[in-house]
Amino acid sequence: MKKTRAHFPRIKTIAYEGPKSANPLAFRHYNPDEIVDGKPLSAHLRFSIAYWHSFRGVGSDPFGPGTIVRSWEKGTDAISIAKARMDAAFEFFQKIRAPFYCFHDRDIAPEGRSLAETNRNLDKLVAHAKGLQKATGVRMLWGTANLFSNRRYMCGAATNPDAHVFAYAAAQVKKALEVTKTLGGENYVFWGGREGYETLLNTNLKREQDHLAAFLHMAVDYAKSIGFKGQFLIEPKPKEPTKHQYDFDVAAGIAFLRTYGLEKHFKFNIETNHATLAGHTFQHEIETAIAQGMLGSIDANAGDELLGWDTDQFNTNVKEITLAMVAILRAGGLGQGGLNFDAKLRRPSIDPEDLFHAHIGGMDTYALAFKLARRILADGKFSAFLKDRYASYDTGYGRAIEKRRVGFRDLNKLVLTKLGEPTPRSGKQEYLENLLNSYLHG
């Protein structure tokens, strides 16, 4: 592959310089080459860059058009611009030392006047991406299809009341699955951006959910037919753009998947900001997925709790991420998932350097949280507290309750003849919060 011009000529590959470094273009906590439990830190955290925000985002918001202008977005030929943009993206991936990236089909290639032309455009950019992946070693964490931006999807894709739109969406996902397989993607994500409703006055809720389930079953069948071995992921979100989306949160997603016999084929891609919009903490959504063996991957970002919409900020909240990492590590990690920075620059952050500052902050936050979480788990104080708090279920009638070997009659007799009145025990929340702070600020 011919050498392309540098798009970030003033920025060198980001180095690890340690916690005392004052260099804003260096890692203070993330050392990708640090060996932890026999493998590099980069293999534990599996950072991924979101193509749509970092290389298609222009700083627009609901109240104004874009503010960010990039040097590679010049020219009149859409394919040439897309290739230059991809060259810039892979230069960034290398310099920020991210092993993975993610994209929607429409992020990397422009739509044509027909699906056939759109697919030809996509093929050209997939070939370009394949060459860049080979040259750089950067891999594809997951792929997905944009089934929400085009006007045709204004009433949803798989849940659209028009079967023609359903068929078009199926054709688009078919191609996206093929692309993901071609580029070695380890996962495929379904984000139902408009799979929901604005009003029940014009919505047959059950029929739409039936259609969504049929669509996902078709995807499972097609993936099997082409030999795609990647993990399917559902990404929950409660609202925005639609008033109510069917994949409201992880719990709703679990119920949906089990209702339609899809639970063996899907896990969850959990986004911090979406958890906030659903009225949950990030840790809650992760633990809910873990409880059912369905944690798949993470979209690493943050929302502003004072704003009721998806702000997709880079997360620098060490406490929030430490709690998340404790849950993830206790569960054995993310497997073939990863930590994808589904986050965007703020509207006034228009310099190319800002893209590096943002990702450095996010990567350092997760690396620090990873190390703190390992300390917390190694010390075992929280684990010991939990074990003691639930110890009454480990033996005797408590164990029988969990094994469903007793019923109301048995327990009634036990309370009346032996147990009597329970003695309440403190939950010690304040002690545990202080204990957590001792790790965060010690």
Protein Blocks (a to p, Z undefined) as FASTA:
>chain_A
ZZdddfblmbccdddebjkbcbfbbcfklcfkbcgehiafklmnopacdfklmmmcgoia
fkbccfbdcfklgcjbfklmmmmmmmmmmmmmmmnopabdcddfklmpccdfbfklmmmm
mmmmmmmmmmmmmmnopacfbdcddfklbmklmnojklpcblklmmmmmmmmmmmmmmmm
mnopabdcdddfkgccfbfklccfklmmmmmmmmmmmmmmmmmmnopabdcdddddfbhj
bfbdfklbmmlmmmmmmmnopmmmpccdddfklmmmnopafklmmmmmmmnopafbdcdd
dddfkbccdfkpadfbfklmmmmmmmmmmnopjmjaccdddbdddfklmbfklmmmmmmm
mmmmmmmmmmmmmmmmmnommmmmmmmmmmmmmgcjllmmmnopacfklmmmmmmmmnmp
addddeklmmmmmmmmmmmmZZ
